[in-house]
Amino acid sequence: MQGAILQVKRFGFLLVLLLAGCTTVTEGTPTRLPLATLPRLITSTPTPEMVRGDALPTFTPVPLPQQTLPPTPTPIPQGKLYSPDEIQSRWVKNAGPATPVGFRPPPMPVPLSLHPDDHYWLARPLPSGSRNYYLEWYPFGTDVLMPELAPYRIHHGLDFPNEPGTPVLAASSGTVIHAGPLPSPRNGVNYYGNTVIIKHDWQWLGQDVYTLYAHTLELFVDVGDYVVQGQLLAGVGSSGEVSGPHLHLEVRVGNNTYGDTRNPALWLAPFEGHGTLAGRFVDRRGRMIPGASVEVRPVDVETAVRLQRTYDLSVRFDDVWRENFVVPDLPAGKYILLVGIGEAMYRRDIEILPGRTNFVVISTEFEFEPTPTPEPTMTPTETETPAPSPELP
Ligand SMILES: [Zn+2]
């Protein structure tokens, strides 16, 4: 176990910052901040190549639309909101893009299952000339990756910022079962905006599969229409509760509800020459560890190509992979994977094979769940003198 996992002790201040919650990020050019506070920043000055240069409309993630409440909704405390410029300067530039400028490889044809557990059956819902790769800093299963922006709802889909009017295409064939505003049954708010939902004409593991396309500008289909893969459904827009034009894509398995969403990254076929990294980060008893940092960097390169976190426990993992992180669209090749929680960092050398899921399981050597405070064994009475608290180590 020790040989397979390199555990790197990190500095104690990491835990302090974790406990501190919202910390103030000073202006200027930070060199490196702990992962618990910010996604790891690159140490070099960003070059033009590191800053996404293709069209990225003004966009900040918005609280995720919610059709039906998750089983145990978490109260969302108030967090400071930053302007899109601040987001750009604080995270996007610092982290660098996941994909280089001019990223235009075609997606592989679907359905694609080079690994028996793969089900890359969905085509990209946007044409190759558009931004048909997802927004890295608000991935499925987590909050936004900038703590100063958080908290937002845990993301149940993937976002694709694009210019208004960019074609939104059916990811696969099926019947349109919803076309129009989608007000929340809970409070009537039209978070999703103009939305198309397709019930596909195939099943997976005996379950129906749905795709949902939100925030569109105009609709070109009606309820009851049969559509084929690649058919024009709508144009990208900013309807609903958004701060900028983008497509919000959901994949729903089993039932057409918010609580049945899965990570679309395990359904959208990779780009040519690219593969998917997925994994499960668990404690030694096999329990999923949420909120751990996940960093992917090519061998011999210090700059991470991808930074994210493991899923919140409230989202659904894939029925066969049972993952709690997915890093899609990685160019095939060798990488270093660093997964960190608390003061521990686990490293794996991995290879990404194209066109398939490359899966890794990392198990920590410690129990993740904190020991609950024990119940009092007796009720103090007024006559008792409280014993002095023992000094904590
Ligand atoms: Zn979204």
Boltz pocket constraint, residues with backbone or C-beta under 6 A from the ligand:
constraints:
  - pocket:
      binder: B
      contacts: [[A, 64], [A, 155], [A, 157], [A, 158], [A, 159], [A, 247], [A, 248], [A, 249]]
      max_distance: 6.0
